[in-house]
Amino acid sequence: MSKRGDETTMAPTSKPEQLPALRKRPTQSRSRALVDAVEQACLQILDEAGEAALTVARIAEISGVAVGSIYQYFPNKDAIVALLYERVLDEESEALLRLRERLVGVPLKSALRVILANIIRVETRLFKLNQAFHLRYHSALHLGMWRGPYHTAGEFIEATWLPLLHLYQDEIATEHPALAAYLLGQGLRSVIRSVLEDMPNQLESPALLDSLVAMALGCLRPSTFD
């Protein structure tokens, strides 16, 4: 963190890892249909047989698209899976905007519960799509940063979590709002990522959400835990 006048700001942090990209984006209806067929075949294989069965050859077989044509657009199968994640994150970004509108006037504890429940839900959805891919590219699959004009996690936190804390300044008691914002925005997401990797059976447990809400309140009202 750094000081700017009387205001505490977040120091820059590294840019999230990028998802694998297409070699080129389809521009004509025929090429878009080809890419869509490949994407749907990938999703079908993941749904029916799991990630262990996912190969470019199998995608070609299901989609009816030649392997050579697939490689014209995708450098590898991870780039195909990444396209699925792009679709999900675009959809969830729209839902996140609607969720933020519903939080206006909601008490702090209830707002935290809604926010954290949504993070768990989205992380669970992404995890179930392809577990290995999700863990490998977790830093790039950040819903809050997906559409925002943020280049670093610090910029994201300063633009989202810090203003949220200002709205609830009468309900919080921390002398370090920037640190609290960081712990909420990045720390709790890291905890969820660890649960994904080590205890995935706990993802949909009410105890996980209760624990995360308690941790968040501990950051914002540390004196109540003395």
Order of alpha helices (4+ residues) and beta strands (2+ residues): beta-beta-alpha-alpha-alpha-alpha-alpha-alpha-alpha-alpha-alpha-alpha-alpha-alpha
